[in-house]
Amino acid sequence: MALALWFMKLDHPTWLSVPSPNVTPGRKVPVSGMVIHFTAAGSGKNTASYFSKKEVSWKDKTTGQMKTAKVSASSHVVIDRDGAVYQCVAGVDRAWHAGPSKLWKGKPLGPKQNVNDWTIGIEIANWGQLTQGPGIFKNYLGQEYKGPTPFRAKDGTFWEPYAEAQILATIAAAKVYVALYPAITRDNVLGHQDVDPKRKVDPGPAWPMERFLDNVFGDDEEQAAMLDEAEDDDRAGVFYDDELEMCLLPGAPIEKAP
């Protein structure tokens, strides 16, 4: 298994390879959807590194004893704040990103259905919702938040804003997957909060979902033309246009992650 992961095929050559062992090889059903997440963590590189492990260990601050926990999660890609894209699972395989999600487009799933079966999972490095204290904001871990000015939602809650570089990189990554899997349509791209609303709030109100979708899919006529082109393509729907190549990963390094 480890050998196979080392040779994981990247879905785009400029992405950084950080293979995860937390994967179900192959697909029982075709890819037709995408789920957008935030990591609720620090750097995307660290999240990708976390996904690359089967278990993690740490020292309990109270008892001084070492503890371990299994890592039962992964995503296809992680988008860092600087726009770097770390690939953890190949699109042809099933990543463990949506957990016990029970809904798809508002409808309950059957007992043997799982959102992971037919979706691509994209994790975006972001702390998510912040808590406000005396003169400071705190992140998910209770640490002082030192990032950009928080985004204030309509309900008065505060969230880490998404960096422009990672918004552009997420748009570009999504275009790659729509090209690889033309069955992914605009209405089949959801947030984690949409498929698991009782447990999840990501990607949250700070994520510009409409802008993201408009840039990935364009108008209905453009989407229809893209699907027609994919059906005629000899590479089973794999195609890249000049615009996609130009906007892909602005400023991101092209190298293998350590």
C-alpha positions, 0 to 999 in steps of 0.5 A, spaced: 500 500 500 505 504 501 509 503 495 502 505 491 501 511 495 508 513 493 507 513 486 500 516 486 498 520 480 497 527 480 491 530 477 495 536 475 503 536 474 504 543 478 500 540 485 505 538 491 504 530 492 503 528 499 499 521 499 495 519 504 494 512 506 486 514 508 483 512 502 479 507 499 482 505 492 477 506 486 470 508 485 464 504 485 460 510 482 462 515 477 464 522 480 459 527 479 460 532 485 464 536 489 464 538 497 468 544 499 471 544 506 475 549 511 480 545 515 479 549 522 487 549 522 493 552 521 497 551 514 495 547 509 501 544 509 500 541 516 493 539 514 496 535 508 501 532 513 496 530 518 492 526 512 499 523 510 499 519 517 495 513 519 495 515 527 498 521 531 501 521 538 502 527 543 503 528 550 498 529 555 499 536 558 495 534 564 498 527 565 504 527 562 502 520 558 503 519 551 496 518 547 495 516 540 489 517 535 487 514 529 487 519 523 481 517 519 480 523 514 483 525 508 481 530 502 483 530 494 487 536 495 488 541 500 489 549 498 494 553 502 493 560 504 498 562 499 495 558 493 499 552 494 495 545 492 497 539 496 494 533 493 493 527 498 488 522 494 488 521 486 481 523 484 480 516 481 480 514 488 475 515 494 478 520 499 475 520 507 472 527 507 465 528 508 464 523 514 457 521 516 454 526 511 447 524 511 444 529 506 445 530 498 442 537 495 437 537 501 435 529 500 436 524 505 441 518 503 440 511 503 443 507 508 448 504 504 450 511 500 456 515 502 457 522 499 464 520 499 463 515 494 461 520 488 465 527 490 471 530 490 473 533 497 477 540 497 480 542 503 481 550 504 486 552 509 482 557 514 480 557 521 473 558 520 469 561 526 473 565 531 471 567 538 471 574 540 475 576 547 477 582 550 481 586 544 483 579 541 480 574 537 481 566 538 481 560 533 478 554 534 484 551 538 483 557 543 489 560 541 490 568 539 488 569 532 493 573 528 491 573 521 487 578 517 481 582 519 476 577 521 470 577 516 463 579 520 457 575 517 450 578 517 449 574 524 454 578 527 459 572 528 466 573 526 470 568 521 477 568 518 477 571 511 479 567 505 486 569 502 485 571 494 491 567 492 487 561 495 480 563 492 484 563 485 487 556 486 481 553 489 477 556 482 483 553 478 483 546 482 475 545 481 476 547 473 481 541 473 476 536 476 470 539 472 475 537 466 476 530 468 469 529 471 464 533 466 458 530 470 460 535 476 455 540 475 454 547 478 448 544 482 453 538 484 458 543 488 456 543 495 459 546 502 460 541 508 455 544 511 450 542 506 451 535 506 452 535 514 448 541 517 448 538 524 455 537 525 459 542 520 459 549 518 464 549 513 466 553 508 462 558 512 459 565 510 466 568 509 467 563 503 465 567 496 461 561 493 457 564 488 463 568 485 467 561 486 461 557 482 461 563 477 468 562 475 468 555 475 462 554 471 461 560 467 454 561 464 449 555 462 451 556 455 458 555 456 457 549 461 453 546 455 459 547 450 464 544 455 460 538 456 459 537 449 467 538 448 468 533 453 464 528 450 468 529 444 474 528 447 479 522 446 482 523 453 475 521 456 473 528 458 480 530 460 482 537 457 485 544 459 484 550 455 489 556 455 485 560 460 485 555 465 493 554 465 494 561 465 490 562 472 493 556 475 496 556 482 499 564 481 505 564 485 505 557 488 512 553 488 512 547 483 516 542 487 515 536 491 513 537 498 518 534 503 
